[in-house]
Structures are given as structure tokens and as C-alpha cells.
Amino acid sequence: MNKQDLIKYVEETYIEKKKLPVFGAGDTIAIDYAIKEGNKERVQTFQGTVLQVKGNGAHKTFTVRKIASGVGVERIFPAHSPFIQEIRVLKRGKVRRKRIFYFRGLRGKKARIAEKR
């Protein structure tokens, strides 16, 4: 058994995989994320547009972008993180690409994504 097979075996048996909703680039989602501050723990919601979904299995990540006080904020979430409480898909976006990094340069009305019907 080589190293790659061993790593794959450990990931499949010991890493807890969550049941995730189906979403992709252009979708608007809300992520409830547990944050620890000292001995307190609270749940914070990060709501934004998915720019990309990358990887598979235990290494799956997704990038979410939102505008906060006029400043663009992006965050990369590991899909199977134990800190993620819930993921809700709020809107399905109609885009033609898998990775929509061009979205970073758009402002105002140009930054809207049409909704899938």
C-alpha cells in the first residue's frame, strides 16, 4: 500500500463528510459558521455569491464573495469543515462559467446575476 492509498483510506474512514446542498458558481448561499472567541462560541452567517467550487471529496472547497460596507469580502470555506453548521441556497444564478472571477471587477447593476427559472 503506497502513501496515496493510505491517505485516501484515512480520509474515507475518519473524516466526517456532511450532506451538502447542490450549488455552483453564481448561486447565492448563506453559510452558518461557528466562531470561537475565548471560551464563547457563536454562529455567524456569511451570505454571498459563490465564485467557484474546487476539488472533490475531503478536499472540496468553495469561494464566496459578498459586499460589506462597500468593500468586497471573499472567504474560502472547506466544504466538510466541522465549523459549518448549515448551508442554505437562497438563489440559483444563471452563469455560463464554472469560475466567475470576472465578477470581482463589476460594480452596481453590472454585478447582478440573472436567476435561473
N, C-alpha and C positions, 0 to 999 in steps of 0.2 A: 504494500500500500504506500503510494507516494504522498508527498506533502499536500498536494491539491485535493486528493481524495479524502485525506484526513481532515482538512479544513472544511470541506463540503459536508462530511459526516457530522462534525461537531455543530455546524450551522443548522443542519436539518433537525438534529435531535435536541439541542439545548436552547436555541434561540426561539423565543415565543413569537410566532407570526400572528398578526392581527388580521381580521377580516376587514379589508378596506373597501370603500365605495369605489366605483369605476369613475375616474376623472382623467382629464388630459389637458393639454395646453389650451388656454383661452377660457377655461371654466373658472367661475368664481366660487371659492370654497371658504369655509370657516373652520379653523383648527382650534380646538380647546386643548391648551398646553399647560401642564402642571409646572409651576415655578417654585423652587425652594429658596427662601430667603431666611438665613439663620435657622431657627427651629420651626418657622412657619412655612406652610405650603398653601399656595393659592392657584386657581385656574385662570389663565388669561386666554382670551380669544384673539386670534390673529386671522383677519379676514382680508382676502385679496385675490388676485388673478394668478392662475398657475402659468408660469413661463415655460417650464419643462418638467418632464418626468424622466428620470435617468436610472439605469441599472435594473436589476431584477433580483428576486429572492431577498436575502437578508441585507443586501447592499442597495436596495431601491431607495432613491431619494427624490424629492420634488422641490422645486423652487417656486416661492410665492412672492408676489410683489403687491404692495399697497402704497398709497399716497397718504402720509401722515403730516399734517401741518404744512402742506406744500412741498414736502421733501419725499422722494421715492425711497421706500424701505423694502429691501429684499431679504428673505430668510430662506435658508435651505433646511428642510426637515428630513431626517431619516424616517422612512415610511413605517418601520417596525420599532420605533422608539418607545420605551416604556413610559415616557412622559406625555405622550399624546393620549388624551382621554377620548376624543371623538373628532371625526372629520365629517362635515356636512357639505354637500354640494348644493349651492344656492342657485346657480345659474349655469347653463351649458352654453359655452361660447362657440361660435362658428368661425373657425380659422382653418387655413389650408396647410399649415405647417405644424411640425411636431415641437419645434423650439421657436418661440416668438420673442427673441431678444430685440427685434426692431421696436417692440412695444416700449422699451426704455426711452427712446428718443421722441415719443409722441406726447403732445400736451393737449389739454382741453378736449374739444369734441372729436379730434382725431384719435384720441386714446380710448374711444369706445369700441367694444367688440359686439358684433351682432349676435343675437341669441338664436340658438337652434330651435326649430319648431317641431 
